[in-house]
Amino acid sequence: MNRFVKVSLIVIGVFTVLILIMWLGVAAYVTINKREILEKVTLEINKDIRGHLTIESMEPSLIQGFPGVAVSLKNVLLRDSLYKEHKHDLLRARQIYVAVNSFSLISGKPTFQWMSVEDAEIYLYTDSLGYKNTEIFKPSAKGGGGKPKNKFNRIELRNVKFVYDNRSKDKFFDFSIRDFKGKIKYYPNDWKAKVKINTMVRSLTFKTSKGSFIKEQLLQAELDLNYNHVNHILSIPSKRVHIGGQAIDLGGDFSFAPNNSDFSLNIKAQSITYEKVLLLVTPQIANALKRYKIEKPFLAAASIRGKSKGADTPLVNVSWAVKNSRITLTGEPLENCTFTGSYSNEVIKGKPRLDPNSIIVLRNFVANWRGIPFRSDSLKIINLKFPVLQGRFVSNFKLRQLNEASGSETFLAKGGSASINLFYKAPLNSNSVIEPFIAGTVTIKNGELNYVPRALLFKNVNGQLNFQGQDLYLKDFVVQTAFSKLYMRGAVKNFVNFYYTDPQRIILDWNISSPQIDLKEFLAFLAARRQVKGNYRKNKIGRLFRQLNNVLDEASVHLELKSDKLRYKRFAATNTHANLNLNQDGITIKDVSLRHAGGELNISGDIAQKATSTNPFRVISRLRNVDIQHLFYAFEDFGQQSITSKNIKGKFSALVNVKGLMNQSGTIVPRSFTGKVDFKLKNGALIGYAPMKKVGKIAFPNRDFSNITINDLSNTLIVKGDKIEIPKMTVMTSVLNMIVEGTYGIGKGTNIGLQIPIRNPERDKDLPDSLKQKRITRGIVLNLTATDDENGNLRVKLGKKDDDEKEKESEKAKNKAEARESRREKKAAQDSLKR
């Protein structure tokens, strides 16, 4: 046994010595004949290329090649025939190590085994017409589908700049390869390789205008490559790689068949941060995504399918899953977000894979926004050129949460809840031609809302907002105030479309019915709307409520109101029906009808609301058979003290056409009335009326002036501020007849002339009215004048009103004359002093 071992060792030693001698011999041959071998190698390679290869020198490399033979090529330069036009070297290397078959070197037809390239630049260039500098290599006589002629079993690159510049496809790849090692094994029908790469990605640009993916990111990977010579497919099984320190699973298939250039690439990150995503995508995509933020890492995967040749846009499908993360959308945080998402650039198969045919889908979206939970089973963003968001939103929350969420001070919620179930479709930018669309309901239960601009508190608010496309409907709303209960319904056409674009065109058709309304609660609507700034949030809801304030300022309301009972202070009416228009300028009273004091009232007119203190109004009112005593009582004697509800009775009809001023509390500004009143009084009576009692005391002490009945009376009164002009009229009463004419001053300025026949009306009470009118001035006629004294009290004196006016004019003239005389005397005295 020992002898056999000794013999074996001797044989191995001899064989090793022979190999070493042969290796030294070949190395010596190469060293001695290196110039001749280099010329043969260069000449042989130049025969097979359309261009020019130059190698400055070749030296044997004993260490790198052992036990084979390797050569070191210095300053290798490879250029195609059109270099002078595009100025890009296909290969420029400081040093290339190549292991070759020893005998092939001697024959001058080298067969390569492995290659190592150092300090080099490889530039693959394609011009805009499709010419490639790689066309330097002449095609094989057998075609392009055969096995490789030179089988490298190892390739290494160190400090190599690799550029792929394709002008025809607008692609530009630039890699600074720090280290690349590839080992290849060949089989009858395929070859397999293991690759280890460490490179800095300077550019990975598939379209110059959109910028580079993974720009300035370090790529580290160990991959397996399998190439099949039969189907010409390069397969890369999925392996873990690192890009910028981010672990990503990467794999795919690439076809190099003559008539097929299909490829597929699969990418998956089990856990990736949003910040890392922004570094891996193009600047264009990153700028679009910067408005959003996802706090926690999430799962993401992408699939890319396409053709490497031709003008093909690959099919891109991306998916991701987010769980219990905080998301920021344009500065607004969403808490506890959980959802899955996907992206595809092919919504309709066969159409171009561009932004108009792209879609983003978010499924089972659950989040909490400022304490308001909401969910959506599916959200879609379609047509990314003019993006449109659509999806159904469902939420249930307390109304108080809207105060903090919106920052609005127009409506302050104090209680109640809301539920939302809306399908929403609207453009995400202003240049879209798509009209917004909303369908669904917002239901409010037991709400308590303070409408700040009118200082009005609504309680027990229940109802539903029903959105139907562009239109909004108010359905089954019930609202309570302190003294009123309102049932409301309404409709706003084109509400969604005009809400942001043109709120002045919004018109709310509003119907209100109520068993009882107390008008004093709503007097604030008669005043100008109080401006409320509000600390609105810089978010969608804040913008929504800020715009709501603008809409309430600028929109118009057509109001139909019905109430069984209507109250305001002493005023009480029944069967009220009102038709009003409210807009930014004020209130137009188209028609108000009601029953009051046994009669009917119809009112029309308008109230301006532009001023801050007082606003003008105009009223046309028809009264029919109203109990005048109740009328005076209800309107607090119309702001005067002479004739009160205690002094007057009768059925009153009138056509009132007046204008005036109203303050912020809805009260008429004293002495602001102007206009006229056409009135008729039937079955009238004056009870305890002081001026008439004074007349009776002076002229007719034996007649009862405490209760005076009045026959039918009519006239047209002219109202001018605090003065009422009374055209000449005949008043026939139970105690006397009189002809009245003049001015009644509500404060001061009364000057009324009275012609009172001495004849007692009792004598003519059985006569017809026409005959009474003829006999009224028979006999002695007493002329009296009613004026007010310096204290504003009414006084009656003998004499005609004209005489009194002449006396006043005479007194004024006398005073003027005395003033002139006084000025003359003063001037004369001054002249005398001067002299």
Secondary structure by P-SEA (a helix, b strand, c coil): caaaaaaaaaaaaaaaaaaaaaaaaaaaaaaaaaaaaaaaaaaaaaaaccbbbbbccccccccccccbbbbbbcbbbbbcccccccccccccccbbbbbccaaaaaaccccccbbbbccbbbbbcccccccccccccccccccccccccccccbbbbcbbbbbbbbccccbbbbbbccbbbbbbbbccccccbbbbbbbbbcccccccccccccccbbbbbcbbbbbbcccbbbbbcbbbbbcccbbbbbcbbbbcccccbbbbbbbbbccccaaaaaaaccaaaaaaaccccccbbbbbbbbbbbccccccccbbbbbbcccbbbbbccccccccccccccccccccccccccccccbbbbcccccccccccccccccccccccbbbbbbbbbbcccaaaaaaacccccccccccbbbbbbbbbbbccccccccccccccccccbbbbbbcccccccccbbbbbbbcccbbbbcbbbbbcccbbbbbccccccccccccccccccccbbbbbccccccccccccccccccccccccccaaaaaaaaaaaaaacbbbbbbbbbcbbbcccbbbcbbbbbbcccccbbbccbbbbbcccbbbbbbbccccccccbbbbbbbbbbcccaaaaaaaaacccccccccccccccbbbbbccbbbbbcccccccccccccccccccccccccccaaaaaaaacccccccccbbbbcbbbbbbbbcccbbbbcbbbbbcccbbbbbbbbbbcccbbbbbbbcccccccccccccaaaaaaaccccbbbbbbbbbccccbbbbbcccaaaaaaaaaaaaaaaaaaaaaaaaaaaaaaaaaac
